[in-house]
Amino acid sequence: MDKSIENQLRLCPTLPTISSVALRIIEIGRHPDIDLQEVASLLSNDPALASKTLRMANSPLYTRGRQARNLHQAVTVLGLNATVNAALSFSLSAWLRDARTPGIDLDRYWRRALLSALAARLLGEHQHVQGPEELFLAGLLQDLGMIALDAAMPETYGQLKHIAHNHDTLAAYERELVGTDHCEAGAWLMREWGLPDYLVLATHASDDLAQADIPDDLERFAGCVAVSGRIAEIYLAEDTQTATAAAAQSARTCLNMGPDDLGAVLGRMAEALPEVESLFDMTVLTAPQAMGLTDQAHELLATRNLQLLHSATELQQREQEFRQQANRLEYIARQDALTGISNRRHFDEAFKDHFERARVEAYPLSLAYLDLDHFKAINDRHGHPCGDNILSAIAKSIHDQLRQDDLFARYGGEEFVLLLPGIDKASAHKILLRICKGVARLQHRLDDGEVLTVTLSAGIATFPGNDIDTPDQLMRAADQSLYKAKQNGRNRVVCADSAAESDASHTQGLHGRPVSPTR
């Protein structure tokens, strides 16, 4: 806040000063080791304050389960902290009610203060925030800056009299007109009085939590105070529906409370308000008004809850659709469009994870490169559509023979790659030999009635193995084994680190006829 505004407030002759009793109570609050008897003695010097403290100790709203017959018992029942905060509430409320505020509807201000105080306390109970009396006091004082600004600059601040009831826009108009707002002014005045920091912070953030740096341990406390003012407006605003919607939004944002939870707090408001009115000797609302407005707010919150549920259901459906679409796109991105098996991208991403798992868990991992023999001749003689049909049929035949944990992918052109977790070299050799023989037995009938057969060459490498300690070494070894299979006549399976190789069949090429020695 600007220094000139601070000076205006500090030098204002009509700014009411805090009472000597309240000052002494604040001083006591700074010394938690003070004797309870001393507190009782201080309160006894103010008969009105002593009477209210005794009534509070025995009220249904504050009772701790046993009756207090005298002031000392009341202080014992309530405890030091509760007594100090309650006494401060009573002292400051008496001062506020006697304030002279030409630009403020003091009756409405005071009704809002009591409603906010009760709401802050009940919100704290719902949110399990310790210190209900501290919350009550914070809620009571959150608009203190309005009285301070009106006293220090009555002519200027008086121009806001026509919008003072609208807290949604009040702070913005205050900043534009006088250079500060009632939250900042109230926080400044509390610091001047020496009130605890938690009250200062809660007041500063009461209009907007984002405008104050609130410590983590005070976030819910400040949130309860911020929402309490919104709840008060439900009972005071001309447009109950708008006020209820604003309170519901604030409760969701500040405290993560849904409409049902807010409705429960409003139910407690209607029950507890008469007791608060009795303690503070003021009628805020008649009983029919309180119940009527509470019932109306409940209906609005129930409708809002249904709308939220409907919106949530729609949102969940959209999210599910988006997830399904994302899964489809992800699947398409990892799938070979022609054969329907995994593509090279998916294999490359998964291979290193498979290798690392095999290394950590100490089980064998076999990798095989598979390449169709003389496939270029088929594309050249019969066209690529024919070749594509044959590729798809062979991929399906191989895929149908594999386990769920095996990873089979098209690696490019007519080349495939097969990863066999938990399979050693000997077993991998048998599996690949069976696959090659199965491929050679397939008959591919063309549109003109001609039947083609295709053979397959495969190279295998297994981890652990000689000079195979990394994924790259395993891939190179498998690729070199495939190269040997091609060099040695095709239609065969070759294993790395092995002199043996196996012909898949005695038939080579198309219908046994030799073809050009392309791969």
C-alpha positions in Angstrom: 0.0 0.0 0.0 1.2 3.5 -0.9 2.9 5.4 2.0 0.6 8.4 1.5 -2.4 6.2 2.0 -0.8 4.8 5.2 -0.2 8.3 6.5 -3.8 9.2 5.8 -5.0 6.2 7.8 -2.4 6.8 10.6 -3.2 10.5 11.0 -7.0 10.2 10.6 -8.5 11.8 13.7 -11.8 9.9 13.2 -10.3 6.5 12.8 -11.5 4.6 16.0 -8.8 3.2 18.1 -8.8 -0.2 19.6 -10.1 -0.4 23.2 -7.7 -0.8 26.1 -9.3 -4.2 27.0 -8.8 -5.4 23.4 -5.2 -4.2 23.5 -4.6 -6.1 26.7 -6.2 -9.2 25.2 -3.9 -8.9 22.2 -0.9 -8.6 24.6 -2.1 -11.7 26.5 -2.3 -13.6 23.2 1.4 -13.0 22.6 2.2 -14.8 25.8 0.7 -18.3 25.7 2.2 -19.2 29.1 0.0 -16.6 30.9 -2.0 -17.8 33.9 -5.7 -18.5 33.2 -6.5 -16.7 36.4 -5.0 -13.5 35.1 -7.2 -13.8 32.0 -10.2 -14.3 34.1 -9.3 -11.2 36.2 -8.9 -9.1 33.1 -12.2 -10.1 31.7 -13.9 -9.4 35.1 -12.9 -5.8 34.7 -15.4 -5.5 31.9 -18.8 -6.8 33.1 -20.3 -7.0 29.6 -17.3 -8.9 28.2 -17.3 -11.3 31.2 -21.0 -12.0 30.8 -20.5 -12.8 27.1 -17.6 -15.1 27.8 -19.6 -17.0 30.4 -22.5 -17.3 28.0 -20.3 -18.5 25.3 -18.7 -21.2 27.4 -22.2 -22.5 28.1 -23.7 -22.1 24.6 -24.5 -25.1 22.4 -22.2 -23.7 19.7 -19.1 -23.6 21.9 -19.7 -25.9 24.8 -17.1 -28.5 25.6 -19.4 -30.8 27.5 -19.6 -29.3 31.0 -21.2 -26.1 32.4 -19.3 -23.2 33.7 -20.7 -21.4 36.8 -18.2 -18.6 37.0 -15.7 -16.7 34.8 -12.7 -18.8 36.0 -14.6 -22.0 35.1 -15.6 -20.5 31.7 -11.9 -19.7 30.9 -11.0 -23.2 32.0 -13.7 -24.8 29.8 -12.9 -22.8 26.8 -9.1 -22.8 27.1 -6.7 -19.9 26.9 -6.6 -19.6 23.1 -10.3 -19.8 22.6 -11.0 -17.3 25.3 -8.5 -14.8 24.0 -9.9 -15.0 20.4 -13.5 -15.0 21.6 -13.0 -12.0 23.9 -11.2 -10.2 21.1 -14.2 -10.9 18.9 -16.6 -9.4 21.4 -14.4 -6.4 22.1 -13.9 -5.5 18.4 -17.5 -6.2 17.5 -18.6 -3.7 20.2 -16.2 -1.1 18.7 -17.3 -1.8 15.1 -21.0 -1.3 16.1 -20.2 2.1 17.6 -18.1 3.2 14.6 -19.3 6.2 12.6 -19.3 5.4 8.9 -21.2 7.9 6.8 -20.4 6.1 3.5 -21.2 2.5 4.7 -24.4 0.8 5.6 -23.2 -0.2 9.0 -26.2 -2.5 9.7 -25.5 -4.5 6.6 -21.8 -4.4 7.2 -22.3 -5.9 10.7 -24.7 -8.5 9.5 -22.2 -9.6 6.9 -19.4 -9.7 9.4 -21.4 -12.1 11.7 -22.5 -14.3 8.9 -18.9 -14.4 7.6 -17.6 -15.2 11.0 -20.0 -18.1 11.5 -19.4 -19.4 8.0 -15.6 -19.3 8.5 -15.9 -21.3 11.7 -18.2 -23.9 10.2 -16.1 -24.2 7.0 -13.1 -24.8 9.3 -15.0 -27.6 11.1 -15.8 -29.2 7.7 -12.2 -28.9 6.5 -10.8 -30.0 9.8 -8.9 -26.7 10.3 -7.8 -26.2 13.9 -8.8 -23.0 15.7 -12.5 -22.4 15.2 -12.4 -19.2 17.3 -9.5 -17.9 15.2 -11.5 -18.5 12.1 -14.5 -16.8 13.6 -12.4 -13.8 14.4 -10.8 -13.7 11.0 -14.2 -14.0 9.3 -15.6 -11.2 11.5 -12.7 -8.8 10.7 -12.1 -9.5 7.0 -13.9 -6.3 5.8 -12.4 -4.0 8.5 -10.6 -2.0 5.8 -13.9 -0.6 4.6 -14.5 1.2 7.9 -10.8 2.4 7.9 -11.0 3.8 4.3 -14.4 5.4 4.9 -13.1 7.1 8.1 -9.8 8.3 6.5 -11.3 9.6 3.2 -15.0 9.9 3.6 -15.8 12.1 0.6 -13.8 10.0 -1.8 -14.7 6.6 -0.4 -18.3 7.7 -0.1 -18.6 7.7 -3.9 -18.5 3.9 -3.7 -21.6 3.7 -1.4 -23.8 2.6 -4.3 -21.6 -0.4 -5.1 -20.4 -1.3 -1.6 -22.9 -4.2 -1.5 -21.3 -5.8 -4.5 -18.1 -7.5 -3.2 -17.4 -8.9 -6.7 -16.4 -5.5 -8.0 -15.8 -3.5 -4.9 -12.1 -4.1 -4.6 -11.4 -3.2 -8.2 -13.4 0.1 -7.8 -11.5 0.8 -4.5 -8.1 0.4 -6.2 -9.2 2.7 -9.1 -10.7 5.4 -6.8 -8.4 5.5 -3.8 -5.3 3.5 -4.8 -5.9 0.5 -2.5 -8.7 -1.8 -1.5 -10.3 -2.7 1.8 -8.4 -6.0 2.1 -5.0 -4.3 2.0 -6.2 -1.5 4.3 -7.6 -3.9 6.8 -4.4 -5.9 6.8 -2.4 -2.7 7.4 -4.6 -1.7 10.3 -4.4 -5.2 11.9 -0.6 -4.9 11.7 -0.7 -1.5 13.4 -2.8 -3.0 16.2 -0.4 -5.9 16.6 -2.9 -8.6 15.7 -1.5 -12.1 14.8 0.0 -12.6 11.4 -2.6 -15.3 10.5 -5.4 -12.7 10.8 -3.4 -10.2 8.7 -2.8 -12.7 5.9 -6.4 -14.0 5.9 -7.7 -10.5 5.6 -5.3 -9.6 2.9 -6.4 -12.6 0.9 -10.1 -12.6 1.7 -11.1 -11.2 -1.7 -8.5 -13.1 -3.8 -6.2 -15.8 -2.4 -3.8 -15.2 -5.3 -3.0 -11.7 -4.2 -1.2 -12.7 -1.0 1.7 -15.0 -0.3 0.0 -17.6 1.9 2.2 -20.2 3.7 1.2 -23.8 3.0 0.1 -24.4 6.6 -2.4 -21.4 6.4 -3.8 -22.1 2.9 -7.0 -23.8 4.2 -7.4 -21.3 7.0 -7.3 -18.4 4.5 -9.5 -20.4 2.1 -12.2 -20.7 4.8 -12.1 -17.0 5.3 -12.3 -16.2 1.6 -15.3 -18.5 1.1 -17.0 -17.3 4.2 -17.7 -13.9 2.6 -19.3 -15.5 -0.4 -21.5 -17.6 1.9 -22.6 -14.4 3.7 -23.7 -12.9 0.4 -26.2 -15.8 -0.1 -28.2 -14.4 2.8 -27.7 -10.7 1.9 -27.6 -10.3 -1.9 -30.7 -9.5 -3.8 -29.9 -12.2 -6.4 -29.6 -15.4 -4.3 -29.1 -17.6 -7.3 -26.0 -15.6 -8.5 -24.6 -15.4 -5.0 -25.1 -19.1 -4.4 -23.3 -19.9 -7.7 -20.4 -17.6 -6.7 -20.2 -19.3 -3.3 -20.1 -22.7 -4.9 -17.4 -21.6 -7.3 -15.3 -20.1 -4.5 -15.7 -23.2 -2.4 -14.6 -25.4 -5.2 -11.6 -23.2 -6.1 -10.4 -22.4 -2.6 -11.3 -25.5 -0.6 -12.1 -28.2 -3.2 -15.6 -28.5 -1.8 -18.5 -29.7 -4.0 -22.1 -28.4 -3.9 -23.2 -31.2 -1.4 -20.5 -30.2 1.1 -21.4 -26.5 0.8 -25.0 -27.4 1.3 -24.1 -29.2 4.5 -22.3 -26.1 5.8 -25.4 -23.9 4.9 -27.6 -26.3 6.9 -25.4 -25.8 9.9 -25.5 -22.0 9.3 -29.3 -22.0 9.7 -29.0 -24.0 12.9 -26.2 -22.1 14.6 -27.1 -18.5 13.6 -29.6 -17.9 16.4 -27.0 -18.8 19.0 -24.5 -16.4 17.5 -27.1 -13.6 17.3 -27.8 -14.2 21.0 -24.2 -14.0 21.9 -23.7 -10.8 20.0 -27.1 -9.2 20.9 -28.1 -8.7 17.3 -30.6 -10.1 14.9 -29.0 -10.9 11.5 -31.9 -12.7 10.0 -35.3 -13.8 11.2 -35.7 -17.5 11.6 -38.0 -17.8 8.6 -35.6 -15.7 6.5 -32.6 -17.9 7.4 -34.5 -21.1 6.7 -36.1 -19.8 3.5 -32.8 -18.6 2.1 -31.0 -21.8 3.2 -33.7 -23.9 1.5 -33.5 -21.8 -1.7 -29.7 -22.2 -1.7 -30.0 -25.9 -1.2 -32.2 -26.2 -4.2 -29.8 -24.1 -6.3 -26.9 -26.2 -5.1 -28.7 -29.4 -5.9 -29.4 -28.2 -9.4 -25.8 -27.1 -9.7 -24.6 -30.5 -8.5 -26.7 -32.2 -11.2 -25.3 -29.9 -13.8 -21.8 -30.6 -12.5 -22.5 -34.4 -12.6 -23.8 -34.0 -16.1 -20.8 -32.0 -17.1 -18.5 -34.4 -15.4 -20.2 -37.3 -17.2 -19.8 -35.6 -20.6 -16.2 -34.7 -19.7 -15.5 -38.3 -18.8 -17.0 -39.5 -22.1 -15.0 -37.0 -24.0 -11.8 -38.0 -22.2 -12.6 -41.7 -22.9 -13.1 -40.9 -26.5 -9.9 -38.9 -26.6 -8.0 -41.8 -24.9 -9.5 -44.3 -27.4 -8.6 -42.1 -30.3 -5.1 -41.6 -28.9 -4.7 -45.3 -28.4 -5.9 -45.9 -31.9 -3.4 -43.4 -33.3 -0.7 -44.8 -31.1 -1.5 -48.3 -32.3 -1.5 -47.1 -35.9 1.8 -45.3 -35.4 3.4 -48.6 -34.1 1.7 -50.9 -36.7 2.9 -51.8 -40.2 0.1 -50.6 -42.5 0.5 -53.5 -44.9 0.9 -56.6 -42.8 -0.8 -55.5 -39.5 2.2 -56.5 -37.4 4.5 -54.2 -35.5 6.6 -51.8 -37.4 10.3 -51.0 -37.1 9.6 -48.0 -34.9 7.8 -50.1 -32.3 10.5 -52.8 -32.4 13.3 -50.3 -32.0 11.6 -48.7 -29.0 10.8 -52.0 -27.3 14.0 -53.9 -28.1 16.3 -52.2 -25.5 13.7 -52.6 -22.8 13.5 -56.4 -23.5 17.3 -56.7 -23.6 17.7 -54.9 -20.2 15.0 -57.0 -18.6 16.7 -60.2 -19.9 20.0 -59.0 -18.5 18.6 -58.0 -15.1 16.5 -61.1 -14.7 19.2 -63.4 -16.2 17.1 -65.2 -18.9 18.1 -65.8 -22.5 16.9 -63.6 -25.3 17.1 -64.6 -29.0 16.9 -62.3 -31.9 16.2 -63.4 -35.5 16.3 -61.5 -38.8 14.1 -63.1 -41.5 14.3 -62.2 -45.1 12.2 -63.6 -48.0 14.4 -65.2 -50.7 14.4 -63.7 -54.2 11.3 -61.5 -53.4 12.4 -58.8 -55.8 11.7 -61.2 -58.7 8.1 -61.6 -57.6 7.5 -57.8 -57.6 9.3 -57.5 -61.0 7.3 -60.3 -62.6 3.9 -60.0 -61.0 3.8 -56.5 -59.7 3.8 -54.9 -56.2 0.2 -55.6 -55.4 0.8 -59.3 -55.8 4.0 -59.0 -53.7 2.0 -57.1 -51.0 -0.6 -59.9 -50.8 2.2 -62.5 -50.4 4.0 -60.4 -47.7 0.7 -60.1 -45.8 0.0 -63.8 -46.0 3.5 -64.8 -44.8 3.4 -62.3 -41.9 0.1 -63.7 -40.8 1.3 -67.2 -41.0 4.4 -66.4 -38.9 2.5 -64.3 -36.4 -0.1 -67.1 -35.8 2.7 -69.5 -34.6 4.2 -67.1 -32.0 3.6 -66.6 -28.3 2.0 -63.4 -26.9 5.3 -62.3 -25.4 7.2 -62.7 -28.7 7.8 -59.5 -30.7 7.4 -59.8 -34.4 7.9 -56.8 -36.7 8.3 -55.8 -40.3 11.7 -54.3 -40.5 11.6 -53.0 -44.0 10.7 -54.3 -47.5 10.6 -58.1 -47.3 12.6 -58.3 -44.1 11.2 -59.1 -40.7 12.6 -59.3 -37.2 11.6 -61.6 -34.4 12.5 -61.3 -30.7 12.0 -64.4 -28.5 12.3 -63.7 -24.7 13.3 -66.7 -22.6 14.4 -68.7 -25.6 17.9 -70.1 -25.9 19.9 -70.7 -29.1 18.9 -74.3 -29.5 15.2 -73.6 -29.0 15.3 -70.5 -31.2 16.9 -72.6 -34.0 14.0 -75.1 -33.8 11.4 -72.4 -33.9 12.9 -70.6 -36.9 13.4 -73.9 -38.7 9.7 -74.6 -38.2 8.7 -71.1 -39.4 10.8 -71.4 -42.5 9.4 -74.7 -43.5 5.9 -73.4 -42.8 6.5 -70.4 -45.1 7.9 -72.7 -47.9 4.7 -74.8 -47.8 2.4 -71.8 -48.3 0.9 -71.6 -51.7 0.0 -68.2 -53.1 -2.6 -68.4 -55.9 -2.6 -65.6 -58.4 -5.5 -64.2 -60.3 -4.4 -66.1 -63.5 -4.4 -69.4 -61.6 -0.6 -69.6 -61.2 0.6 -70.7 -57.8 3.8 -69.3 -56.2 5.8 -70.5 -53.3 8.4 -68.4 -51.4 11.2 -69.4 -49.1 12.8 -67.7 -46.1 16.3 -67.2 -44.8 16.9 -66.5 -41.1 19.8 -65.5 -38.9 19.8 -65.9 -35.2 21.8 -64.5 -32.3 21.2 -65.2 -28.6 22.1 -63.3 -25.4 24.1 -64.2 -23.5 26.6 -65.3 -26.0 30.2 -64.9 -27.2 31.0 -61.2 -27.6 27.3 -60.4 -27.1 26.8 -58.1 -24.1 24.8 -55.2 -25.6 21.7 -54.7 -27.7 23.8 -53.5 -30.7 26.1 -56.5 -30.5 23.0 -58.8 -30.5 21.6 -57.1 -33.6 24.9 -57.2 -35.5 25.3 -60.9 -34.7 21.8 -61.7 -35.9 22.3 -59.6 -39.1 25.7 -61.3 -39.8 24.0 -64.7 -39.4 21.3 -63.8 -41.9 24.0 -62.7 -44.3 25.7 -66.1 -44.0 22.3 -67.8 -44.6 22.0 -65.8 -47.9 25.6 -66.5 -48.9 25.2 -70.2 -48.3 22.3 -70.8 -50.6 19.2 -69.2 -48.8 16.2 -71.1 -47.5 18.1 -71.9 -44.3 18.6 -70.9 -40.7 22.0 -69.9 -39.4 22.9 -69.3 -35.7 25.7 -67.0 -34.5 28.7 -68.7 -32.9 27.7 -72.0 -34.5 29.3 -73.9 -37.4 26.1 -75.7 -38.0 23.4 -74.5 -40.4 20.1 -76.1 -41.4 18.3 -76.1 -44.8 14.7 -75.3 -44.4 14.0 -77.5 -47.4 15.7 -78.9 -50.5 13.6 -76.6 -52.7 15.0 -73.2 -53.7 13.5 -70.3 -55.7 10.1 -70.3 -57.3 8.8 -73.8 -58.1 12.3 -75.1 -57.7 13.5 -73.0 -60.6 16.7 -71.0 -59.9 16.3 -67.3 -60.1 18.7 -64.4 -60.1 20.9 -64.2 -56.9 19.2 -61.1 -55.5 18.6 -61.1 -51.8 
